[in-house]
Every structure is written in structure tokens, then in C-alpha cells.
């Protein structure tokens, strides 16, 4: 579910929604979500001063509570 949420938010922010890809990796006590966007859209996802990226990470904190003991990490590539 969280992959779909991140993909939905990212696609609504970028100029090229077809380039948005989200990949989930389980790494021990962590869940790593890798978000890939087109080369011109990275700044849109990060936002001024990282505000957009931090807002997305805040959304993931809610999901983190549902996965007790697992930390969710967002990597923007």
C-alpha cells in the first residue's frame, strides 16, 4: 500500500509521471522505498529546502506505526 501512496503523490508532482517508479526492499528491521523520477523532476520531489520530501516521509511515519518494529526509509534516486 505504501508503494502505491508514494507513487500516487510523486506522479501528481512531476512533469513526466511515466518515469515514476517505486521499488520496495526489505532490509532486516527496515523497509526501504526507492523512488525514481525523471532527471528533470528530482527537484520537484525534493522541494525547496526538502519540504516536499519531508512531507512524503511524514506520510510514511503513519505507515511505520502499522509495521511495528520496522522503520521505513525513503530514498529518492
Secondary structure by P-SEA (a helix, b strand, c coil): caaaaaaaaaaacccccccbbbbbbbcccbbbbbbbbccccccccccccaaaaaaaaaaaaaaaaaaccbbbbbbcc
